[in-house]
Amino acid sequence: MDEMIRVMAANWWVLLLRGIAAILFGLLALIWPGLTVYVLLIFFGAFAIFDGILALFTAFQRRKTDERWWAWALDGGLSIAIGVMALFWTEATALAFIIWMAIWGVIAGVFRIVAAIRLRNEIEGEWALGLSGLLLVLWGVLMAMLPAAGLLSLAWLIGTFAILIGVTLIVLAFRLRKIKDA
């Protein structure tokens, strides 16, 4: 087994945790669409920081076996940055935050798509990470196109995409676990 896949398969649980966190965040957004922008930003900030920490963990696990480990680190850094902004600059306008989330979604999604293209050479028919990236890009574009609607009216959109992204990450995690067990 290729060393890069061995490392990813050994740490399959990291993607599982990222997927579960995304689903939990999405469910909160769907269950309580009437939450204030402030509370939704706090939930999103905590999720983005958690997701970023796990992406950084993945980057540093891969740095000896993958010359492009920095892409995972950049994904993690962007997630942490947007999470910190959500937690500490909650008084900023919702419109500005929507634009930041849209930019994060597009950039992080592109990095995931690039990673999936590289991963498909190692796992035949790999699609889960690429779909996760595509969903993030689509979510970012939709957020940028609908900024005037505000976070409150986009709670359903945010929740739905977070759940879909979480499901794709969980699928990838279990595919990697099968490789590890094989």
N, C-alpha and C positions, 0 to 999 in steps of 0.2 A: 504494500500500500504506500502511496506517495506520502512523504512526510507532512506536507501541508494538509492533506485530508486526514491523516492520523491525528494531527493536533486539533483540527476542527471537530473530528468525531469524538476525541477524548473530552472535548469541552462542549458537547452537544447541548448540555443543560443550560449554557449561557443563552443560546438562542431560544430555548424553551422559556426561560425566565423573561426574556425580552418580549416574547409573544404573549405570555400571561399578563405582563404589565400593560401591554398595549390593549389587550381585551378588557382588563379591569378598568383602565382609563376610559375606553369606549363605552362600556356599560354605564359608568357613572355619568357620562355626558348624555346618554340616551334616557336613563332613568330620571334624571333631574334636569330637564332642559331649561327650567326656569331659574337655575342657579345664577347668581350675579356674576358679572364678568370677573370680578375679583376672585371669587371662589374657583371658577373654572380655570383662571390663570394659575392659581396655586396648585390645583391638581395637575394641570399640564406641565408646570414647572417641575414638580416632583417627578412626574413620569419621564420628562426629557433628561433630567439629571441622572436618574436611575439607568435609563437606556444608554446614556453617554458613558457612564462608568463601566457598564458591561461591554460596550463597544471598545473602550480603551483596554479593558482586560483582554478582549479578543486580539486587539492589535499587538499587545506586548507578548501574548502567547505565540503569535505568528511571526514576530520580527526576525527570528533566526531561520525560518523556513520560507518566508515570502518577502521578496524584495519590495513589494507594494503594500507592506503592512501599514504604512503611513496613511493609506486611504481609510482604513478602519479607525486609525487614531484621529484623523480629521473628522470623520463621521461622529466619533465620540465627543471630540472637542466642540463641534457645532451644536450637538445635542445639549451638552452641559452649558454652553454659552446661552442658548435660547432659554434653557430652564432657569438659569440664574436671573436672566432678564425678567422672566415671568414672575419670579418670586420677589425680586427686590425693586422692580420698577412698575409695580401694578397700577400706579397712578397715571402712567403714560396712557395715551389714547388707545382705545381698542383698535382703531384703524391702523395705527403704526404697528401694533402687535400682530395684527392679521397679516400685514405685509411681511414682517419678520418671519412668521410661521410659514408663509408661502415660500419665501426664499429658502428657509431651512428644508422644507419638504422637497423642493426641486433638487437642491444640491445633494442632500442625503440620499434621495431616490436615485440620482444619477450614479453616485458611488456604489450603491447596492446593485444596480444594473451591471456596472463594470465588474464588480466582484462576481456576480452570477455568470457573466460571460467567461470569466477565468475558471470558475468552479465547474462549468459544464464540461470542460475538458477532463475533469476528474470524476464526475458523477454523470453517468449517461442519462440524458433526458432531464437534467436539472432545470427546474422552473420556479421553485418556491421563492428563492431569494430575488430573482429577477422580477417576479410578480409583486413582491413586497416593494421593490424599488419603483416599479411602474405605478403602483398604487400611491406611493408617496409623491411622485412627480405629479400625477393627476390631481391628488389632493392639494398640492401646492398651487397648481395652475388654477383650480377652482377657487381657492381662497383668494388668489390675486384678482380673479375676475369679479368676485362678489364682495369687495371690501366694505361697501356701504351697508351691507346687511348686518354687520356687527357680529361679535362672537355669540351673543345669545341666540340669534336666529340660525346660526350655523352649528348649534350644538348637535343636531341630528347628523349633519354631514361629518363633523369631527368624530363623533362616536362611531358611526358606521365605518368610516375609513380606518380608524384605530382598530376596530374589531377585525376587519378584513386583513390588515397588515399583521396583526397578532396571530391570526389563524395561519397565514402563510409562513411566518417564522416558526410556529409550532410544528407545522408539517415538515419544514426543513430540519428542525431539531430531531424529530423522530426518524427521518431518513438518515441523518448522520449517526444516530444511535444504532440503527440497523447495521451500518457499515462498521461501527466500532465493535459490535457484538459478533460480526462475521469473521 
